[in-house]
């Protein structure tokens, strides 16, 4: 593998894998780089460049083996085994994550849930007992948690992420509406719903502007 791979490349690899899994389920055996490029909006050249970071796949003029590339991308993305997750913050977003069955199907197993609300501690949600924040470090160590998920209000998200880092998680996924930096070498990825909606707002506005511009010349 050549150098550090950009986040945008990794994101495209995930999109390629999603399409490949769909093709595999429908019995498709070979796929072209042009078709693989469709879900990400990339070009066939970009697909070939992304894959070239990790080795040689497919044959010129014949495309890629769907099954072979699925297994290769699963290995590249670290999906050939399960990852253990701990959720902090069992509010609306946290509860939705616990109830999302697609995580386990993709190899992400939520094994613990924590909250600071005394009314929630000791209750159960989707098969998990909600634990006190005071139990964070021992439970994460006991269960061998790999990834911490922050779904708390913004005002406490930084402290929660720091606590997860100290408890020994290897990575953090942040749903709180605040940008968090890497903590003691633990990478953090933020899911900013508002940012994504603003991106969609731009696309809708741009489409409207093009429509008005086209209509003016008719």
C-alpha positions as CSV (number, residue, x, y, z in Angstrom):
1,X,0.0,0.0,0.0
2,X,1.4,3.4,-1.0
3,X,1.4,6.1,1.6
4,X,-1.5,7.4,3.7
5,X,-4.9,6.8,2.1
6,X,-7.2,9.8,2.1
7,X,-10.6,9.8,3.9
8,X,-12.3,10.4,0.5
9,X,-10.7,7.3,-0.9
10,X,-11.8,5.2,2.0
11,X,-15.3,6.5,1.7
12,X,-15.4,5.6,-2.0
13,X,-14.1,2.1,-1.2
14,X,-17.1,1.6,1.2
15,X,-19.4,2.7,-1.6
16,X,-17.8,0.3,-4.1
17,X,-18.2,-2.5,-1.5
18,X,-21.9,-1.7,-1.0
19,X,-22.5,-2.0,-4.7
20,X,-20.4,-5.2,-5.0
21,X,-22.4,-6.8,-2.2
22,X,-25.6,-6.0,-4.0
23,X,-24.3,-7.4,-7.2
24,X,-23.1,-10.5,-5.5
25,X,-26.5,-11.1,-4.0
26,X,-28.1,-10.9,-7.5
27,X,-25.6,-13.4,-9.0
28,X,-23.5,-10.9,-11.0
29,X,-20.0,-12.4,-11.4
30,X,-18.0,-9.6,-13.2
31,X,-18.3,-5.8,-13.0
32,X,-16.6,-3.0,-14.8
33,X,-14.8,0.0,-13.3
34,X,-17.4,2.2,-15.0
35,X,-20.3,0.5,-13.2
36,X,-18.4,0.6,-9.9
37,X,-18.0,4.3,-10.2
38,X,-21.7,5.0,-10.4
39,X,-22.7,5.2,-6.6
40,X,-19.8,7.5,-5.7
41,X,-20.1,9.8,-8.7
42,X,-16.4,9.0,-9.5
43,X,-15.0,8.1,-12.9
44,X,-13.7,4.7,-14.0
45,X,-10.2,6.1,-13.8
46,X,-10.8,7.1,-10.2
47,X,-11.9,3.6,-9.4
48,X,-8.8,2.1,-10.9
49,X,-6.6,4.6,-9.0
50,X,-8.3,3.9,-5.7
51,X,-7.9,0.2,-6.0
52,X,-4.3,0.5,-7.2
53,X,-3.2,1.7,-3.8
54,X,-3.8,-1.8,-2.5
55,X,-2.7,-4.0,-5.3
56,X,-3.7,-5.3,-8.7
57,X,-7.3,-6.3,-9.2
58,X,-9.1,-7.4,-12.3
59,X,-7.9,-7.7,-15.9
60,X,-7.9,-5.1,-18.6
61,X,-11.0,-5.5,-20.8
62,X,-12.5,-8.1,-18.6
63,X,-13.5,-6.2,-15.4
64,X,-13.3,-7.3,-11.8
65,X,-14.5,-10.5,-10.2
66,X,-17.3,-9.4,-7.9
67,X,-16.7,-12.1,-5.3
68,X,-13.0,-11.6,-5.3
69,X,-13.2,-7.8,-5.0
70,X,-15.8,-8.1,-2.2
71,X,-13.4,-10.3,-0.2
72,X,-10.5,-8.0,-1.0
73,X,-12.3,-4.8,0.1
74,X,-13.6,-6.4,3.2
75,X,-10.0,-7.2,4.1
76,X,-8.8,-3.7,3.2
77,X,-11.6,-2.1,5.3
78,X,-11.0,-4.4,8.2
79,X,-14.4,-6.0,7.9
80,X,-13.2,-9.6,7.9
81,X,-13.9,-9.8,11.6
82,X,-16.4,-8.1,14.0
83,X,-15.7,-4.9,15.9
84,X,-17.1,-4.2,19.4
85,X,-18.8,-0.9,20.0
86,X,-19.8,1.0,23.1
87,X,-22.5,3.7,22.9
88,X,-22.5,6.7,25.2
89,X,-25.7,8.7,25.3
90,X,-29.0,6.7,25.0
91,X,-31.2,9.6,23.7
92,X,-33.0,9.7,20.5
93,X,-30.0,9.2,18.2
94,X,-28.4,6.6,20.6
95,X,-31.6,4.6,20.8
96,X,-32.0,4.7,17.0
97,X,-28.4,3.3,16.7
98,X,-29.1,0.5,19.2
99,X,-32.2,-0.5,17.2
100,X,-30.5,-0.5,13.9
101,X,-30.0,-4.1,12.9
102,X,-27.8,-3.2,10.0
103,X,-24.8,-2.6,12.2
104,X,-24.5,-6.3,13.4
105,X,-25.0,-7.5,9.8
106,X,-22.0,-5.4,8.8
107,X,-19.7,-6.7,11.6
108,X,-20.3,-3.9,14.2
109,X,-21.6,-5.3,17.5
110,X,-22.8,-2.8,20.1
111,X,-21.9,-4.6,23.4
112,X,-22.4,-1.8,25.9
113,X,-24.5,1.4,26.4
114,X,-23.9,4.2,28.9
115,X,-25.8,7.3,30.1
116,X,-25.6,9.9,32.8
117,X,-29.3,10.0,33.4
118,X,-30.2,8.1,36.6
119,X,-33.7,7.4,35.3
120,X,-32.1,5.4,32.4
121,X,-29.4,3.6,34.3
122,X,-30.3,0.0,35.0
123,X,-33.1,-0.1,32.3
124,X,-32.8,-2.1,29.2
125,X,-32.8,-1.0,25.5
126,X,-32.6,-3.5,22.7
127,X,-31.2,-6.2,24.9
128,X,-28.5,-4.1,26.6
129,X,-28.6,-2.8,30.2
130,X,-27.8,0.9,30.3
131,X,-24.8,1.5,32.6
132,X,-23.6,4.4,34.6
133,X,-20.7,6.5,33.3
134,X,-18.7,5.5,36.3
135,X,-18.5,2.0,34.8
136,X,-17.1,3.2,31.5
137,X,-13.4,2.2,32.0
138,X,-13.9,-1.3,33.6
139,X,-16.7,-2.3,31.2
140,X,-14.7,-1.3,28.1
141,X,-11.7,-3.1,29.3
142,X,-13.7,-6.2,30.3
143,X,-15.6,-6.4,27.0
144,X,-12.7,-5.5,24.8
145,X,-14.5,-2.5,23.1
146,X,-12.8,-1.3,19.9
147,X,-14.9,1.7,19.0
148,X,-16.7,4.3,21.2
149,X,-19.8,6.1,19.9
150,X,-20.6,9.5,21.2
151,X,-24.3,10.4,21.0
152,X,-24.5,13.0,23.8
153,X,-25.3,16.7,23.9
154,X,-22.5,18.9,22.5
155,X,-21.6,20.4,25.9
156,X,-20.3,17.1,27.2
157,X,-19.1,15.4,24.0
158,X,-15.5,16.4,24.4
159,X,-15.3,15.1,27.9
160,X,-17.0,11.9,26.9
161,X,-14.6,11.4,24.0
162,X,-11.7,12.0,26.3
163,X,-13.1,9.4,28.7
164,X,-13.5,6.9,26.0
165,X,-9.9,7.5,24.9
166,X,-8.6,7.0,28.4
167,X,-10.7,3.8,28.7
168,X,-8.8,2.3,25.8
169,X,-11.0,2.4,22.7
170,X,-9.1,2.5,19.4
171,X,-11.4,4.9,17.6
172,X,-14.4,7.1,18.2
173,X,-17.5,7.9,16.1
174,X,-19.1,11.2,17.1
175,X,-22.7,12.1,16.5
176,X,-22.7,15.2,18.7
177,X,-23.0,18.5,16.9
178,X,-19.4,19.6,17.6
179,X,-16.1,19.0,15.9
180,X,-13.8,16.9,18.0
181,X,-10.1,16.5,17.4
182,X,-8.0,13.4,17.7
183,X,-7.4,12.5,21.4
184,X,-4.1,10.9,22.4
185,X,-3.7,9.2,19.0
186,X,-7.3,8.0,19.0
187,X,-8.9,8.9,15.6
188,X,-12.4,10.6,15.7
189,X,-14.9,10.7,12.9
190,X,-17.8,13.1,13.2
191,X,-21.2,12.5,11.6
192,X,-22.5,16.0,11.0
193,X,-26.2,15.6,10.0
194,X,-26.6,19.4,9.5
195,X,-23.6,19.5,7.2
196,X,-25.0,16.8,5.1
197,X,-28.4,18.5,4.9
198,X,-26.7,21.8,3.9
199,X,-25.0,19.9,1.1
200,X,-28.4,18.6,0.0
201,X,-29.8,22.1,0.3
202,X,-27.1,23.3,-2.1
203,X,-27.9,20.6,-4.6
204,X,-31.6,21.4,-4.5
205,X,-30.9,25.1,-4.9
206,X,-28.4,24.5,-7.8
207,X,-31.0,22.4,-9.6
208,X,-33.6,25.1,-9.1
209,X,-31.2,27.8,-10.5
210,X,-30.4,25.7,-13.5
211,X,-34.1,25.1,-14.1
212,X,-34.9,28.8,-14.0
213,X,-31.9,29.6,-16.2
214,X,-33.0,27.1,-18.8
215,X,-36.5,28.3,-18.7
216,X,-35.5,31.9,-19.3
217,X,-34.0,31.1,-22.6
218,X,-37.0,29.2,-23.9
